[in-house]
Structures are given as structure tokens and as C-alpha cells.
Amino acid sequence: MNNQNTSFDGSTDAGALPGKTERRRARNASIFEPALVSAAAEQSVRMLNPVVMARNPVMFITEVGAVLTTIITLYDVSKGAAGLLYNLAVMVILWLTVLFSNFAESLAEARGKAQADSLKRTRQSTAANRLRDGKITPVGSDELQEGDLVVVSLGELIPGDGEVVEGVAMVDESAITGESAPVVREAGGDRSGVVGGTRVISDRIVVKITVSAGNSFLDRMIALVEGAVRQKTPNELALTVTLAGLTLAFLMVTGSLWPIGRYFGITLSIPTLVALLVCLIPTTIGALLSAIGLAGMDRALSANVLAKSGKAVELAGDIDTLLLDKTGTITIGNRQATSFIPLDGVESRHLAKVAMEASFGDQTPEGRSIVLLAESLLGKEAPAETAGAEVIAFSAQTRLSGLNLPDGRQLRKGSGDAVRKYLAELGGAMPGELQSLADSVARRGMTPLVVAEGNRALGVVELSDVLKPGITDRFRRLRSMGLRVVMVTGDNPLTAAEIARQSGVDDFIAEAKPEDKLSYIRKEQQGGRLVAMMGDGTNDAPALAQADIGVAMNSGTQAAKEAGNMVDLDSDPTKLIEIIEIGKQLLMTRGALTTFSIANDVAKYFAIIPAMFLLAIPGLRVLNIMGLASPQSAILSALIFNAIIIPMLIPIALKGVKYRPLGAEAILRSNLLVYGFGGVIVPFVGIKVIDLLLSITGLF
């Protein structure tokens, strides 16, 4: 990352801003960093508020048990009753269990807030050159409003979030992406989005501010990484209900042990019953559940993906259909005009001249490439721009652009179907030869752009698409993860089919309008599929909003970024692979720790119950396979193990288990073998060791 004084939305010293490299380094650094541990420890005490604890039924029951044990212990102290040391030990361990649970969640929150704090330190004002009525006025970035135009020249900071409306320039975005390579930002097309605080390192651009001060990308980023509001996902809600059900069931079982004990002449104290309940309910996963969800957003940010909710991150793990826009996503994006192919009876130079004139008002890379190609062909005969000409801007609906000249000539260029419709409206018709010509271009994987003068078609401009490096390998990985990849493009079916074949997608939608994308997503969702959409243009916004996961490119338009529930800061269309891996890792982590927690409960059940009733029911001796010293020692050993295993599992909860592209059955087998079998063996060993240590003390 470049160490330069850049920032977001009018800030200075953005060298302090953590880019991708720094965020990855932070992710791999020690989880128990002293500053984070200190903040988390303080927060874990504040979270003892019953209102806060009630969000987690398992730990709320544990806290209630700790309070009851504390009251009884204090009463015993006042009366000088026997068994004080045992009750005191149970009380301390219960409170430690609750605090360790709070600590895990607080540590996950602290990691996010540490990143937010570093962002806040970069938020300062910087100078901006506001353009009004042809005059440039120096102002502070905090004075800018939506709709203001600002001029940014070589070496200057972009003062706020916006879109380039004039010019093209290289922009250093290392402050947000961590990548030192500059990127092109230009008016028109889908590479017009800029972020405040990035630096222009070539040429001059005019930027239209799209977000007012105080609501910039940085401000939203700070609010999101703080994780102040995190809705539970459906899977997390289902697991919470399951844990609550298990807790209620064990609460009833534990309550029934008191009369059973009385029947056999055994008096079970409330601290003993509470300790037994805490050992049997799934406290391990209950303690780590919130930390796992919060860590998902942190891992997404480390991958340079800004997730607007933890729900979006986890939902990514269940995605089975992916829609990708072709231009700028699968292909490099800047299609270049490579040749003019005229119809019979039309001179090549005349076709080039009309295509050039029709592109004068077209600020897209394709339009400019047509002008450059025509200039190279025509030389001194190249036409100049005509004053008073009416520019017909391209739209996703018409898929046409061109020029209406003062002398009455109407020049158009666009897709074959769009030009055919336009010619029909003027009383003309598309020659059959032209369709064959366009099909020939499309079959070679290129895009034919039909040029018309009035109601007469002249020929085709050939535009070349270039696949992004490594895209086919990425799609192969997506399919190995069970995803179906669908390409969406406005190109004709032949061109779309060739690009689809070259890139290796599973399906494609050709000549797609915004409503076509929206309709396809709704159709997939009605069929029970979860759909992810990646896009960068304003015409992608409806589909991004409808999709279960909408990933907007950071280089895209403001409308796209607002519609999606994730923003890819690198503007890398294959980033969804990392997003899905993080989502699946989140699901696998929760499944693994749930398996471990339930297996733990099984082991603790066989450790405690036989020891508790051994004296009254000698026949239970056969179940006392651990040979624990006494009922009190058995309970305390299980309770201590239950408390210390929670902080030991915090690194797994925060970093996640290693993701491997396996099927559901393979993952289940792996969980049962590693975390299920381990969850049974580890408690047996741990409880026995603790029991031996307690026996050595002679206190229990």
C-alpha cells in the first residue's frame, strides 16, 4: 500500500487507513492482541446486564444460575453452613463461564471497532474546486452537496463520493483497496464511480458529487464495520431455537433430579443442580454463536468486501445461482472497434465517417474507440463535430445512440434488433445481407454494432471483447462449489453464445434489459434457488436489489452500490468466490462447533450422573467409566472443563475452520469424525485430569 497522504471524503493522512494488505495482516495477527483483549474484557462485564444476556437463552440461563448460586453462597457465609468452599467454587466457575461467553462476543466486536476507529482518524476536511456557472471556487469538502460539480486535476484528492461526468484519468485507490496499481476512471459506462480521498494521478476530470458530506462511503463503512446492528440469519435463528429447546429440555430433566434424589435418600443442593444444568446444556456453542456471526463480517472486510450485514455474509454460503454481467465483469469491459464492414454498395470510408459522427456524443470507451479507428482510416477527411447537433444518448431501453444533425440527417448505431426497429419506424428495413454479416461477426465472438443513416443501414462496426485473465479457472472453481453461473449481456444471442463458450459459463441471457435480469432472478427465487448478482451499472441496480446477494463493484455507479448488500472494494468480478467461501466457512464453523458442543454434553453426562448417584445406586458403578473421585469432584471437574473450553475455542470461532469444497455428506462425516469424536474424547480426558488435580488438593 502506498504510504501517502490520501483519505476518504475530504480527509488527509489516509496512509493510516488500513488497505487490503493491512486488513489481511490484521486478520492473521494474534487474536488476543493486548489492546483488543483489554477492550473486550471491559465490555464483557458490561454485557452482564440481563437485558443484553436475554438475547442468548443458553447464557441467560447460566447467568440466572450464577445469581442463584451467589445468593445461596452468601447466605451460607452468613450462617457458617458446611460445604461453603464447594458452593463458592461453583459460583466462581459459573460467573467465569458467563464472562468467557461475553468475552468471545466482545472480542469479535472489538476487532471490528478497532478498524472503525482507524477509519475515523482519517476523516478530515480537504480542499475542493467547485464548478458553478463556468467558474471554479475553492471550498472545503464538508461544504459540498449532492449534485455539485468539482474539478480534480493531476495530484489532487477527489473530495467526495461521486461519478465522473467529464474526462478520463488514472486514479490511485490504494487507500481503500490496498493495491498500488492505479485504475482508470472515466465518464460514461460503468467505470465512472469514484470515492472521496482517492488521488488523481493523471489528467483532469469533473466529478459530480452523489453523496452529501456526513453520508459518504467512509461514513457508511465506519457504521458497518462497527457492527452495531447485526440481524441474525435464518440458520442462526434456527440454531438459537434448537439451543433454547435443548436448554428447556435439560432444565426439566435437571429439575426432576431433585425428587429422584430425595427418593434415593440423596439431597441435591441448588448449586449442584445449577452446575449440572450448565454442564448439560450446550453452553459451548451458545457462548460462541454471536462471535461466529460477527467474525464473518470481519473476514469479509479482510477480503476487501464491505458487507452491509452479517446476514449477507452467511447467506452467501447457500447461494446456488450466480448472475454476472458480461461487460466489465467477464470481459475486460472496454470493447474496442477493430474494423468497419460495409454492405454491398456502401464505401468503407463512408461507413467509417457516419459511424464516427454518430459517436461524437458517445463518451463510452466503445464510442471513443470508434472515433479513433475512423480517424486513423480517414485521416484529414475525418469530419469535425457539428455545432448545434442533437446528441441521442445510449439507454438500456433503446440500445441506440447517435446524432441528429442540423441539416436533418439522423445517424444511429446500436444492436441489430434496435436498429431494425428504428428503421421500421422510419419506413425502412434491415437488409438480409446485414443480418448475415452481423451473425458472422457474432460467431467469431465479437460484437456487431449496426450503423444507420436515416432509414438506411450502412454496415457493421466490429467490437472485440477480451476475457479477463483466469476467468475460466474461476468459473470452474465456482462449479466445484455447486454454483450455476449465468452470464447476462445486452449482446445478440450469437455473440453471447460465443463468449459463454469461451468463458465456460453454464447459461446466458442475451439482449437483456434491466427488467429481463429482474425477471430471471425472480423466476429462480420462485424455484427455491438463492441468487447472487454482480454488477456495476445503474441498469444493474434493480437486479442487485432483488437478488439474495447483490455485490456491487466499487468502480460502478452510486445507484449500483446503494442497491447491493455488498460492495467489492477491488471491483473484481470473481471476488464472489471468496465471498462464498467465507459464507460456507461461517456455516461450517457453526456446524463444527455445534457438533463439538453436543458431543461434549454426552461426555459430561456420563461423567456426572453416575458419580452423583453412585452411593445410592451401586448398579451405576458400571457407568462410572472415568472413575471420578467423588460426586463433588465430578461436578466441579465437569464445570471447570466447561468454563475453560470456551476461551480455547475462541480462535476457531473468530478465524473459522478451514474451508474445503466438499459436499454436504462429506462435511457431515468430517464434522462427526473430527469435532464429534473429538468432542467426546476431549471432555473425558480433560475432566479426568481436572478430577485428579482436585483429588490431590484433598478439598473435594
C-alpha positions in Angstrom: 0.0 0.0 0.0 1.3 3.4 -0.8 2.1 5.5 2.2 0.7 8.8 1.0 -1.5 11.5 2.4 -4.8 10.4 0.9 -8.2 9.9 2.6 -11.9 9.5 2.2 -14.4 12.2 1.7 -12.1 15.1 2.3 -9.6 13.5 4.7 -5.9 13.8 5.0 -3.3 11.3 6.1 -5.1 8.3 4.6 -1.8 6.4 4.9 -3.2 5.4 8.2 -6.2 3.8 6.5 -6.0 0.0 6.5 -5.8 -1.2 2.9 -6.3 -4.8 1.8 -2.7 -5.8 2.8 -3.1 -4.3 6.3 -6.5 -5.9 6.8 -5.2 -9.3 5.8 -2.3 -8.8 8.1 -4.7 -7.9 10.9 -6.8 -10.9 10.3 -3.7 -13.2 10.5 -2.3 -11.4 13.5 -2.7 -12.6 17.1 -6.4 -12.6 18.0 -5.5 -11.9 21.7 -3.8 -8.6 21.0 -3.5 -6.8 24.4 -5.5 -3.7 23.3 -8.3 -5.8 22.0 -8.3 -8.1 25.0 -8.5 -5.2 27.3 -11.4 -3.6 25.5 -13.2 -7.0 25.2 -12.7 -7.7 28.9 -14.2 -4.4 29.9 -17.2 -4.9 27.6 -17.8 -8.5 28.8 -18.6 -7.1 32.3 -21.0 -4.5 30.9 -22.8 -7.2 29.0 -23.8 -8.9 32.3 -27.0 -6.7 32.0 -29.9 -9.3 32.0 -31.5 -7.4 29.1 -28.4 -8.0 27.0 -28.0 -11.6 28.2 -31.6 -12.4 27.3 -30.6 -12.4 23.6 -28.8 -15.6 24.2 -31.1 -18.1 26.1 -28.4 -20.6 26.9 -26.1 -18.0 28.6 -29.1 -16.2 30.2 -30.0 -19.5 32.0 -26.3 -19.8 33.0 -26.3 -16.2 34.4 -29.6 -16.9 36.3 -27.9 -20.0 37.8 -24.9 -18.0 38.7 -27.0 -15.4 40.5 -28.9 -18.1 42.5 -25.6 -19.8 43.4 -24.2 -16.5 44.6 -27.3 -15.8 46.8 -27.0 -19.2 48.3 -23.3 -18.9 48.9 -23.7 -15.5 50.6 -26.5 -17.0 52.8 -24.2 -19.9 53.7 -21.4 -17.4 54.6 -23.8 -15.6 56.9 -24.9 -18.9 58.6 -21.5 -20.5 58.6 -23.0 -23.6 56.8 -21.0 -26.6 55.7 -20.0 -27.0 52.1 -19.1 -23.3 51.7 -16.0 -24.0 49.7 -17.8 -26.2 47.2 -20.6 -23.6 46.7 -18.0 -20.8 46.4 -16.1 -22.8 43.7 -19.4 -23.4 41.7 -20.3 -19.8 42.0 -16.9 -18.6 40.7 -16.8 -21.1 37.8 -20.4 -20.1 36.7 -19.5 -16.4 36.6 -16.3 -17.2 34.6 -18.4 -19.2 32.1 -20.7 -16.3 31.6 -17.8 -13.8 31.3 -15.9 -16.1 28.9 -19.0 -16.2 26.7 -19.3 -12.4 26.8 -15.6 -12.1 26.1 -15.8 -14.1 22.9 -18.6 -11.8 21.5 -16.9 -8.7 22.8 -13.5 -9.7 21.2 -15.2 -10.1 17.8 -16.9 -6.7 18.2 -13.6 -5.1 19.3 -11.8 -6.3 16.1 -14.4 -4.5 14.0 -14.4 -1.4 16.1 -10.6 -1.2 16.0 -10.9 -1.0 12.2 -13.6 1.6 12.5 -11.5 3.7 14.9 -8.6 3.8 12.4 -11.0 5.0 9.7 -12.4 7.7 11.9 -8.9 9.1 12.4 -8.6 9.8 8.7 -11.8 11.8 8.4 -10.8 15.5 8.0 -11.6 18.2 5.6 -9.7 18.9 2.4 -9.9 21.5 -0.4 -12.2 21.1 -3.4 -12.6 23.1 -6.6 -16.3 23.5 -7.0 -17.6 24.3 -10.6 -20.6 26.5 -10.9 -21.8 28.6 -13.9 -18.4 28.0 -15.5 -16.5 29.4 -12.5 -14.2 27.4 -10.1 -14.5 28.3 -6.4 -12.2 26.8 -3.7 -14.3 25.3 -0.9 -13.9 22.7 1.9 -15.1 19.2 1.1 -17.5 19.4 4.0 -19.4 22.2 2.2 -20.2 20.0 -0.8 -23.7 18.9 -1.5 -25.3 16.3 -3.8 -25.2 17.5 -7.4 -22.2 19.8 -7.0 -19.6 19.5 -9.7 -15.9 19.6 -8.7 -12.8 19.7 -10.9 -10.0 17.4 -9.9 -6.6 17.7 -11.6 -3.3 15.8 -11.5 -2.1 15.2 -8.0 -5.3 16.3 -6.2 -7.6 14.4 -3.9 -11.1 13.6 -5.0 -13.0 15.5 -2.3 -16.2 13.3 -2.1 -18.0 10.3 -3.4 -19.3 10.8 -6.9 -19.3 9.9 -10.6 -17.0 11.2 -13.4 -19.1 13.2 -15.8 -16.3 14.6 -17.9 -12.8 13.4 -18.8 -10.8 10.3 -18.1 -7.9 9.9 -15.5 -5.8 7.4 -13.7 -6.8 7.2 -10.0 -4.8 5.8 -7.1 -7.3 3.9 -5.0 -4.7 2.2 -2.8 -6.2 3.9 0.3 -9.3 1.7 0.0 -8.1 -1.3 -1.9 -4.5 -1.7 -0.7 -3.5 -2.2 -4.4 -0.7 0.1 -5.6 -1.7 -0.2 -9.3 -3.8 2.8 -10.4 -7.2 2.3 -12.2 -8.9 4.2 -15.0 -12.0 6.2 -14.1 -13.9 7.8 -17.0 -17.1 9.5 -17.9 -19.8 7.2 -19.3 -20.0 3.5 -18.9 -19.6 1.5 -15.7 -16.2 2.8 -14.6 -17.4 6.3 -13.5 -17.7 5.8 -9.8 -15.0 7.4 -7.6 -14.6 7.5 -3.8 -13.6 10.6 -1.8 -10.0 10.6 -0.7 -8.5 8.8 -3.6 -5.9 10.7 -5.7 -5.9 11.6 -9.4 -2.5 10.8 -10.8 -3.1 11.8 -14.4 -5.1 14.3 -16.5 -8.2 16.1 -15.3 -11.7 15.0 -14.5 -15.0 16.7 -13.5 -16.8 14.8 -10.7 -20.5 15.1 -9.8 -20.9 14.6 -6.1 -23.6 12.0 -5.4 -23.4 11.8 -1.6 -23.5 14.8 0.7 -21.0 15.3 3.5 -21.6 13.1 6.5 -23.1 10.3 4.5 -20.0 9.3 2.4 -18.6 5.9 1.6 -16.3 6.3 4.6 -19.1 7.2 7.0 -21.1 4.2 5.9 -18.1 2.0 6.1 -17.4 3.0 9.6 -21.0 2.3 10.7 -20.9 -1.1 9.0 -17.6 -2.3 10.4 -18.6 -1.3 13.9 -21.3 -4.0 13.6 -23.6 -2.0 15.8 -26.7 -3.7 14.2 -26.4 -7.3 13.1 -29.6 -9.2 12.3 -29.5 -13.0 12.9 -29.6 -15.1 9.8 -32.2 -17.9 9.3 -29.6 -20.6 10.1 -28.6 -18.7 13.2 -32.2 -18.3 14.3 -32.9 -22.0 13.7 -29.8 -22.9 15.8 -30.9 -20.5 18.5 -34.3 -22.1 18.7 -32.7 -25.5 18.8 -30.4 -24.5 21.6 -33.3 -22.9 23.5 -35.3 -26.1 23.1 -32.3 -28.2 24.4 -31.9 -25.8 27.3 -35.6 -26.1 28.2 -35.5 -29.9 28.0 -32.4 -30.2 30.2 -34.0 -27.7 32.6 -36.9 -30.0 33.0 -34.6 -33.0 33.4 -32.4 -31.3 36.0 -35.5 -30.2 37.9 -36.7 -33.8 38.0 -33.5 -35.0 39.6 -34.2 -33.3 42.9 -37.3 -35.5 43.7 -35.5 -38.6 42.3 -32.5 -37.8 44.6 -34.9 -37.5 47.6 -36.4 -40.9 46.7 -33.0 -42.5 46.9 -32.0 -40.5 50.1 -29.8 -38.0 48.3 -30.2 -34.3 48.9 -29.1 -32.3 45.8 -28.3 -28.7 46.6 -29.3 -25.8 44.2 -25.6 -25.1 43.3 -25.2 -28.8 42.4 -28.4 -28.8 40.2 -27.3 -25.5 38.6 -23.8 -26.8 37.9 -25.4 -30.0 36.4 -27.7 -27.9 34.2 -24.9 -25.7 32.9 -22.8 -28.7 32.1 -25.6 -30.5 30.2 -27.0 -27.6 28.2 -25.0 -26.6 25.0 -23.1 -23.8 26.6 -20.1 -24.1 24.3 -21.9 -23.2 21.1 -24.2 -20.9 23.0 -21.2 -18.9 24.2 -19.6 -18.7 20.8 -22.6 -18.3 18.5 -22.6 -14.5 18.3 -18.8 -14.3 18.0 -19.0 -16.6 14.9 -21.5 -14.3 13.2 -19.6 -11.1 13.9 -16.4 -12.7 12.8 -18.0 -13.4 9.4 -18.2 -9.6 8.6 -14.7 -9.1 9.8 -13.4 -11.9 7.5 -15.3 -10.3 4.6 -13.7 -7.0 5.2 -10.3 -8.7 5.3 -11.1 -10.0 1.8 -11.8 -6.3 0.8 -15.6 -6.9 0.6 -17.8 -4.5 2.5 -20.8 -6.4 3.7 -23.8 -4.4 4.9 -24.9 -7.1 7.2 -23.7 -10.4 8.7 -26.8 -12.0 7.2 -25.5 -11.3 3.7 -22.2 -13.0 4.5 -23.7 -16.1 5.8 -26.4 -16.3 3.1 -23.5 -16.3 0.6 -22.7 -19.8 1.8 -26.1 -21.1 0.5 -26.0 -19.4 -2.9 -26.6 -21.8 -5.9 -27.1 -19.4 -8.8 -24.8 -16.6 -9.9 -25.7 -13.9 -12.4 -22.7 -12.0 -13.9 -22.9 -9.0 -16.2 -20.6 -9.7 -19.2 -19.1 -6.3 -20.0 -16.6 -5.3 -17.3 -17.3 -8.4 -15.3 -16.5 -11.5 -17.5 -14.7 -9.4 -20.2 -12.3 -6.6 -19.5 -15.0 -4.1 -20.3 -13.6 -1.7 -22.8 -14.7 -3.2 -26.1 -12.6 -1.8 -28.9 -13.7 -1.1 -32.5 -11.4 -3.2 -34.7 -12.9 -2.8 -38.2 -15.7 -1.3 -40.4 -17.6 -3.9 -42.5 -19.8 -2.1 -45.1 -22.8 -3.6 -47.0 -22.5 -4.0 -50.8 -22.8 -0.7 -52.5 -21.5 1.2 -49.4 -18.0 2.6 -49.3 -15.9 1.6 -46.3 -14.9 5.3 -45.8 -18.5 6.5 -45.8 -19.4 3.9 -43.2 -16.5 5.0 -41.1 -17.5 8.7 -41.4 -21.1 8.1 -40.4 -20.0 5.8 -37.5 -17.6 8.5 -36.3 -20.2 11.2 -36.5 -22.8 9.0 -34.7 -20.2 8.5 -31.9 -19.3 12.2 -31.3 -21.7 12.4 -28.3 -20.9 8.9 -27.1 -18.5 9.2 -24.1 -18.3 5.4 -23.5 -15.0 3.6 -24.3 -16.6 1.9 -27.2 -17.8 5.2 -28.7 -14.3 6.8 -28.3 -12.7 3.7 -29.9 -14.9 4.1 -33.0 -13.8 7.7 -33.3 -10.2 6.8 -33.0 -10.5 4.0 -35.5 -12.3 6.2 -38.0 -9.7 9.0 -37.6 -6.9 6.5 -38.4 -8.7 5.4 -41.5 -10.0 8.8 -42.8 -7.0 10.9 -41.9 -7.6 14.5 -43.0 -11.0 13.6 -44.3 -12.3 12.8 -40.8 -15.4 15.0 -40.1 -15.4 17.6 -37.3 -18.1 17.9 -34.7 -21.0 20.0 -35.9 -22.3 22.8 -33.7 -26.0 22.5 -32.8 -26.2 18.8 -33.3 -28.6 16.9 -31.0 -26.9 14.0 -29.2 -29.0 10.9 -28.8 -27.6 9.2 -25.7 -27.5 5.5 -25.3 -30.1 4.0 -23.0 -30.6 0.4 -21.7 -34.1 0.6 -23.1 -33.5 1.7 -26.7 -29.9 0.3 -27.0 -29.2 3.0 -29.6 -27.1 6.2 -29.7 -26.3 8.7 -32.3 -26.7 12.2 -33.6 -29.4 14.4 -35.2 -27.6 17.0 -37.4 -28.9 20.5 -38.1 -29.2 19.5 -41.8 -31.8 16.9 -40.9 -29.7 13.8 -41.2 -30.2 11.2 -38.4 -27.3 9.0 -37.6 -27.6 5.9 -35.4 -25.6 3.0 -34.2 -26.7 0.1 -31.9 -27.6 -3.5 -31.7 -29.2 -5.3 -34.7 -32.7 -5.6 -33.2 -32.6 -2.0 -32.0 -31.6 -0.6 -35.4 -34.2 -2.9 -37.2 -36.9 -1.4 -35.0 -35.6 2.1 -35.6 -35.5 1.6 -39.4 -39.0 0.2 -39.4 -40.3 3.3 -37.6 -38.8 5.4 -40.4 -40.2 3.2 -43.2 -37.0 1.4 -43.9 -36.0 -2.2 -43.5 -33.0 -4.2 -42.4 -31.3 -5.9 -45.4 -31.0 -9.7 -45.2 -27.3 -9.4 -46.1 -26.7 -7.2 -43.0 -28.2 -9.9 -40.7 -25.8 -12.5 -42.2 -22.9 -10.1 -41.8 -23.8 -9.4 -38.1 -24.1 -13.2 -37.5 -20.7 -13.8 -39.0 -19.2 -11.2 -36.6 -21.0 -12.6 -33.6 -19.9 -16.2 -34.4 -16.3 -15.0 -34.1 -17.1 -13.9 -30.5 -17.2 -10.2 -31.4 -19.9 -7.7 -31.1 -21.6 -6.3 -34.2 -22.7 -2.7 -34.0 -25.1 -1.7 -36.8 -24.7 1.8 -38.3 -27.7 3.5 -40.0 -28.1 6.8 -41.8 -31.7 7.9 -41.9 -33.8 4.8 -42.8 -30.8 3.1 -44.5 -28.4 0.6 -42.9 -24.8 1.0 -44.0 -22.9 -1.8 -42.3 -21.4 -3.1 -39.1 -18.7 -1.9 -36.7 -16.9 -4.9 -35.2 -16.2 -4.6 -31.5 -13.8 -7.0 -29.8 -14.4 -8.4 -26.3 -11.4 -9.7 -24.2 -12.0 -12.2 -21.4 -10.5 -11.3 -18.1 -7.4 -13.3 -17.3 -8.1 -16.5 -15.4 -11.9 -16.2 -15.6 -12.4 -19.7 -16.9 -10.5 -21.2 -14.0 -12.5 -19.1 -11.6 -15.8 -20.4 -13.1 -14.5 -23.9 -12.8 -14.0 -23.4 -9.1 -17.5 -21.9 -8.7 -19.0 -25.0 -10.3 -16.9 -27.2 -8.0 -18.7 -25.4 -5.1 -22.1 -26.3 -6.6 -22.9 -22.9 -8.2 -24.6 -22.4 -11.6 -23.0 -19.4 -13.4 -25.3 -17.4 -15.8 -23.9 -14.6 -18.0 -26.2 -11.6 -18.6 -25.5 -9.4 -21.6 -27.1 -7.0 -24.0 -25.4 -8.6 -26.9 -27.2 -10.6 -29.5 -27.5 -14.4 -28.9 -24.7 -15.4 -31.3 -22.1 -13.2 -29.6 -23.4 -14.1 -26.2 -23.2 -17.8 -27.1 -19.6 -17.5 -28.2 -18.5 -15.5 -25.1 -20.3 -18.0 -22.9 -18.5 -20.9 -24.7 -15.1 -19.2 -24.3 -15.6 -18.3 -20.6 -17.2 -21.6 -19.6 -20.5 -20.3 -18.0 -23.4 -22.6 -17.6 -26.0 -20.4 -19.3 -26.5 -16.9 -20.7 -29.2 -14.3 -21.2 -28.8 -12.3 -24.4 -30.2 -8.9 -25.3 -31.1 -8.4 -21.7 -32.8 -5.3 -20.5 -33.0 -4.4 -16.8 -36.4 -5.9 -16.5 -35.1 -9.2 -18.0 -32.5 -9.5 -15.3 -35.1 -8.8 -12.7 -37.5 -11.3 -14.2 -34.8 -14.0 -14.3 -33.9 -13.6 -10.7 -37.5 -13.7 -9.5 -38.0 -16.9 -11.6 -35.0 -18.5 -10.0 -36.1 -17.5 -6.5 -39.6 -18.8 -7.0 -38.0 -22.1 -7.9 -36.4 -22.2 -4.4 -32.9 -21.0 -5.5 -30.8 -18.4 -3.8 -29.4 -16.0 -6.3 -26.3 -13.8 -6.3 -25.9 -10.9 -8.7 -22.8 -8.9 -9.5 -23.0 -5.7 -11.4 -21.6 -2.2 -11.7 -24.0 -0.1 -13.8 -27.2 1.8 -13.0 -29.1 -0.6 -15.1 -28.0 -3.4 -12.8 -29.5 -1.7 -9.7 -32.9 -3.4 -9.8 -31.4 -6.8 -10.1 -28.9 -6.1 -7.4 -31.7 -5.1 -5.1 -33.8 -8.2 -5.9 -31.0 -10.7 -5.6 -30.4 -12.5 -2.3 -26.8 -11.4 -2.5 -26.2 -8.2 -4.5 -22.5 -7.5 -5.0 -21.7 -4.0 -6.5 -18.4 -3.1 -7.9 -16.7 -0.2 -6.1 -15.9 1.3 -9.5 -19.5 1.2 -10.5 -22.2 3.8 -10.2 -23.7 5.1 -7.0 -27.0 3.5 -7.8 -25.5 0.0 -8.0 -23.6 0.5 -4.7 -26.7 1.6 -3.0 -28.8 -1.3 -4.3 -26.4 -4.1 -3.4 -25.9 -5.5 0.1 -22.2 -5.9 -0.5 -19.5 -3.7 -2.2 -16.4 -5.2 -3.7 -13.7 -2.7 -3.0 -11.4 -4.3 -5.5 -14.0 -4.3 -8.3 -13.0 -7.9 -9.1 -15.9 -9.9 -10.6 -14.5 -13.2 -9.4 -14.4 -12.0 -5.8 -17.7 -13.8 -5.2 -15.6 -17.0 -4.9 -14.0 -15.5 -1.8 -17.4 -14.3 -0.6 -19.0 -17.7 -1.0 -16.0 -19.4 0.7 -16.4 -17.1 3.7 -20.1 -17.8 3.8 -19.5 -21.5 3.7 -16.7 -21.2 6.2 -19.1 -19.5 8.5 -21.7 -22.3 8.2 -19.0 -24.9 8.6 -17.6 -23.2 11.7 -21.0 -23.1 13.3 -21.7 -26.7 12.4 -18.4 -27.9 13.6 -18.6 -26.1 17.0 -22.3 -27.2 17.4 -21.2 -30.8 16.8 -18.4 -30.4 19.3 -20.7 -28.8 21.9 -23.3 -31.6 21.7 -20.7 -34.3 21.9 -19.3 -32.5 24.9 -22.7 -32.8 26.6 -22.8 -36.5 26.0 -19.4 -37.0 27.6 -20.3 -34.8 30.6 -23.5 -36.7 31.1 -21.6 -39.9 31.5 -19.1 -38.2 33.8 -21.5 -36.6 36.2 -24.7 -38.7 36.5 -23.1 -42.0 37.6 -20.9 -40.2 40.1 -23.9 -38.3 41.6 -26.0 -41.5 42.3 -23.2 -44.0 42.8 -23.6 -44.3 46.5 -27.4 -44.7 46.4 -27.5 -46.9 43.3 -24.4 -49.2 43.3 -25.5 -50.6 39.9 -24.4 -47.3 38.3 -20.8 -48.2 39.0 -20.6 -49.8 35.6 -21.2 -46.4 34.0 -18.6 -44.7 36.1 -16.0 -45.5 33.4 -13.9 -42.4 34.3 -13.5 -43.5 37.9 -14.1 -40.0 39.3 -13.2 -39.5 43.0 -16.5 -38.2 44.3 -19.8 -36.5 43.3 -18.5 -33.1 44.2 -15.2 -33.6 42.3 -17.1 -34.9 39.3 -19.4 -31.9 39.2 -16.6 -29.4 39.7 -14.3 -31.1 37.2 -17.1 -31.0 34.5 -17.9 -27.4 35.4 -14.3 -26.3 35.2 -13.7 -28.1 31.9 -16.9 -26.4 30.6 -15.6 -23.0 31.5 -12.0 -23.3 30.1 -13.0 -24.9 26.8 -14.9 -21.7 25.8 -11.8 -19.4 25.6 -9.8 -22.2 24.0 -12.3 -22.3 21.1 -12.4 -18.6 20.6 -9.7 -18.6 17.9 -11.7 -21.2 15.9 -14.8 -19.1 16.2 -13.1 -16.0 15.0 -10.8 -17.3 12.3 -13.2 -20.1 11.2 -12.5 -23.7 10.3 -10.6 -24.3 7.0 -12.9 -24.3 4.0 -12.7 -27.1 1.5 -15.1 -27.5 -1.4 -16.8 -30.7 -0.2 -20.4 -31.9 -0.5 -22.8 -31.8 2.4 -22.3 -35.6 3.2 -18.5 -35.2 3.2 -18.7 -32.2 5.5 -21.1 -34.0 7.9 -18.7 -37.0 8.0 -15.8 -34.7 8.7 -17.6 -32.9 11.5 -18.7 -36.2 13.1 -15.2 -37.6 12.9 -13.2 -34.6 14.0 -15.5 -32.5 16.1 -18.0 -35.2 17.1 -15.4 -37.8 18.1 -13.1 -35.2 19.5 -16.0 -33.6 21.4 -16.5 -36.9 23.2 -12.8 -37.8 23.8 -11.5 -34.4 24.9 -14.0 -34.0 27.8 -13.3 -37.5 29.1 -9.6 -36.7 29.2 -10.0 -33.2 30.4 -12.5 -34.0 33.2 -10.4 -36.9 34.4 -7.2 -34.7 34.6 -9.1 -32.0 36.5 -10.6 -34.6 38.8 -7.1 -35.9 39.6 -5.8 -32.4 40.4 -8.8 -31.8 42.7 -8.2 -35.1 44.4 -4.6 -34.1 45.1 -5.7 -31.0 46.9 -7.9 -33.1 49.2 -10.5 -30.3 49.3 -13.3 -32.2 47.4 
